[in-house]
Amino acid sequence: MNKKYEIKFPNSRYVQLICSIIITFLLIHVIRIDDLLSVINVAILLLVCLVQVVMLLKRILRKDNELVITESTIRLNQVEVPIHKIEKIIIEGYFIQSVGIKLYGRKLISIDFHFRFKENEDINIKELKQWANMNNIQVASGKIFRWI
């Protein structure tokens, strides 16, 4: 079994990007700069916010958005994971379903392993569940807690 799927980002990434941009602009307008220590603190805070916005934009604008499932591995955006490292697959939502792949030893799902199928969501989710059942990987419905 060697199957390719086109994927896209969950809506939460766009919401996160918009909120980060708004927070950055609010920080610029709200913070008063009185002394040198405040200048350094503001500069560090703005730098962190700008790095977060740039990283989110980089991930959103990435061109190679595909999921490749083979018999022994799953490859998501050039990151290949063997099946023995996958703890479970979490499916969130009912009408708009997003998928998170949780690895062993991790409490949160990496942002790179959280996605939605671009087309034929129901059929692709069924095929993903079948693949998970064949490889004894738990499939659960619930909330996806992820790390930025």
N, C-alpha and C positions, 0 to 999 in steps of 0.2 A: 504494500500500500504506500503510494507516494502521491500525495495530493497537495495542490496549492490553492490557497484562498486569498482573495484581496481583503484587506482589513482597513479600518479607519479608527480614528481616535474617539473615545467616549466624549460626550458633551461636557463632562466635568473638567476636561483639560482646557476647553475654551473659557469656561467660567473662571477657572483658576487663573488663566492668563489675564483676563479682563480685571479681575479683582487685584492681581498683583500690580498691574499698571495704575489702577486707581489709587491704591495704597501708596505707590511710589510718588505720584503727583501730590497726594495729600501731605505726605511727609515733607516734600519740598516747600509747600505753601504754609504749613503749620509751624514748623520748628523754628524757633528763634535761636540765633547764634550770638551768644554773649561773650564767650571767652574761647581760648584755644582748645580746651578740652571738649567743649561743645562742638567745635568745628570738626575735630577728629572723630567724635562719636557720630555726628551727622554724616560725614563722608563715608565712614565704614557702613552705616546703615543703608545709605543710598547705594553704595557699591554692591552690597548683598542683594538688595531688591532688584537692581539692574541685572545682576548675574542670573537671578532666578527668571526674570522675564526673557532674557536672551536664551537661556537653556530651554524654556518652554517653547519659544518660537522655533528654535532649532529642531526640536522634536516634532512640532506640528508641521513644519515645512519639509520634513524628510520625505524623499521620493519613494524609497523602497519599503512600502507598507504591504508585506505579504506574510502569510503564515504557511509553512510547509510542514506537513505531517508525514513522517515515515514510520516504519514498523518499530524502530527503536529510539527515535528522537523526535523532537518538535523544534522547529526553527522559526523564530519570530524576529523579524527585522535584523537578520544576520547574527542573531544570538541563538546558538544551538544548545539545547538542553536534553540530556539523555532521560529516558522515562524513569529511571531509578531515583532521580533527583526531584521529581514532581510529587509533592504530597497530595494535592488535590486541585481540582478545577472548580472554581466558583462562578456561578451564573447569577448575575444580578438583573432584576427587572423582569417585566412580563411582556409589555408591548415593545419596548426598546430594550433589547437584552445586550448586556456587556459581559465579557468573559475576563476572568482573572486567573492566572496560573500561579499557584502558591508552591514555593519550593520548600524542601525540608530544611529545617534550621532557621527559617525566616518567620518572623511574626507578622510582617506586612508584605503586601504584594508590590513588587517593583513597578514603577510607571511603565517600563518597557514590556511588562507582561500583562497589561490591562488594555483591552481592545474591544472593538465591535466588528462584526462582519459587514462588508460593504453591500453585498447583495444576497438575496435568498437566506436571510438570517435563520429562519426556522429549519430549513433543510441542512444548513451548515452546522447548526447547533446539534441536530440529531446525529450527524456524522461524527462530530467531535465527541459526543456522548458514547457512541458505539466504539470509537477508537479507545476511549478511556476505559470502557468496560472490558474490552479485549486485553488491555494491558494492566488491569486491576488497579486503576487510578480512581479514587473517590471523586464523584461529581456531586456538588452541593449547590443548593440555591441559597442566596443570602446576600448580605452587604459585603462589598469589597472594600477592605481597608488597605490603602496603599500609601507608599512613601513617595515623596516628590522626586 
